[in-house]
Amino acid sequence: RSLRVPKGAETPPSPISETRDKRSEMGLSDSDEETRKEDQLKAELVQCILNYFGGYNGSLPSERVQNIMKNDHAELYDAVVVRQFKKKWHKFLQHCSGTFVLFSRPAACAPEECSWRIRLRSS
């Protein structure tokens, strides 16, 4: 037996098309929604890092912070660093330059060759 819809019968709209229609009515496109979601995920990861610092005013090894974010917030880390920044932790930190200062010792070494550190930018 076939599950055909008789001619002239109305098919109910799919939940996906209803969502798109609502976003269109609000003046949003799918890419606007994706951008907002990506920004929200970045903000959540930044907040997790700030929580890890917990008021500490010094610098911390970037790799230590990265490993803690990978372990304790794996889904969030994956959604932001892996997907949005193509697995480039330092690119993510540089993107958040208003919140974090990323530096190394000695200052002249390449990122792959030295131990990078991060600290919170003074407010």
MOSULKA-V509459 format. One record per residue. N is the residue number from 1. RES is the residue in one letter. SS is DSSP state (A for helix, B for strand, O for the rest). Layout:
BEGIN
n->N res->RES ss->SS
n->N res->RES ss->SS
END
This chain:
BEGIN
n->1 res->R ss->O
n->2 res->S ss->O
n->3 res->L ss->O
n->4 res->R ss->O
n->5 res->V ss->O
n->6 res->P ss->O
n->7 res->K ss->O
n->8 res->G ss->O
n->9 res->A ss->O
n->10 res->E ss->O
n->11 res->T ss->O
n->12 res->P ss->O
n->13 res->P ss->O
n->14 res->S ss->O
n->15 res->P ss->A
n->16 res->I ss->A
n->17 res->S ss->A
n->18 res->E ss->A
n->19 res->T ss->A
n->20 res->R ss->A
n->21 res->D ss->A
n->22 res->K ss->A
n->23 res->R ss->A
n->24 res->S ss->A
n->25 res->E ss->A
n->26 res->M ss->O
n->27 res->G ss->O
n->28 res->L ss->O
n->29 res->S ss->O
n->30 res->D ss->A
n->31 res->S ss->A
n->32 res->D ss->A
n->33 res->E ss->A
n->34 res->E ss->A
n->35 res->T ss->A
n->36 res->R ss->A
n->37 res->K ss->A
n->38 res->E ss->A
n->39 res->D ss->A
n->40 res->Q ss->A
n->41 res->L ss->A
n->42 res->K ss->A
n->43 res->A ss->A
n->44 res->E ss->A
n->45 res->L ss->A
n->46 res->V ss->A
n->47 res->Q ss->A
n->48 res->C ss->A
n->49 res->I ss->A
n->50 res->L ss->A
n->51 res->N ss->A
n->52 res->Y ss->A
n->53 res->F ss->A
n->54 res->G ss->O
n->55 res->G ss->O
n->56 res->Y ss->O
n->57 res->N ss->O
n->58 res->G ss->O
n->59 res->S ss->O
n->60 res->L ss->B
n->61 res->P ss->B
n->62 res->S ss->A
n->63 res->E ss->A
n->64 res->R ss->A
n->65 res->V ss->A
n->66 res->Q ss->A
n->67 res->N ss->A
n->68 res->I ss->A
n->69 res->M ss->A
n->70 res->K ss->A
n->71 res->N ss->A
n->72 res->D ss->A
n->73 res->H ss->O
n->74 res->A ss->A
n->75 res->E ss->A
n->76 res->L ss->A
n->77 res->Y ss->A
n->78 res->D ss->A
n->79 res->A ss->A
n->80 res->V ss->A
n->81 res->V ss->A
n->82 res->V ss->A
n->83 res->R ss->O
n->84 res->Q ss->O
n->85 res->F ss->O
n->86 res->K ss->O
n->87 res->K ss->O
n->88 res->K ss->O
n->89 res->W ss->A
n->90 res->H ss->A
n->91 res->K ss->A
n->92 res->F ss->A
n->93 res->L ss->A
n->94 res->Q ss->A
n->95 res->H ss->A
n->96 res->C ss->O
n->97 res->S ss->O
n->98 res->G ss->O
n->99 res->T ss->O
n->100 res->F ss->B
n->101 res->V ss->B
n->102 res->L ss->B
n->103 res->F ss->B
n->104 res->S ss->B
n->105 res->R ss->O
n->106 res->P ss->O
n->107 res->A ss->O
n->108 res->A ss->O
n->109 res->C ss->O
n->110 res->A ss->O
n->111 res->P ss->A
n->112 res->E ss->A
n->113 res->E ss->A
n->114 res->C ss->O
n->115 res->S ss->O
n->116 res->W ss->B
n->117 res->R ss->B
n->118 res->I ss->B
n->119 res->R ss->B
n->120 res->L ss->B
n->121 res->R ss->O
n->122 res->S ss->O
n->123 res->S ss->O
END
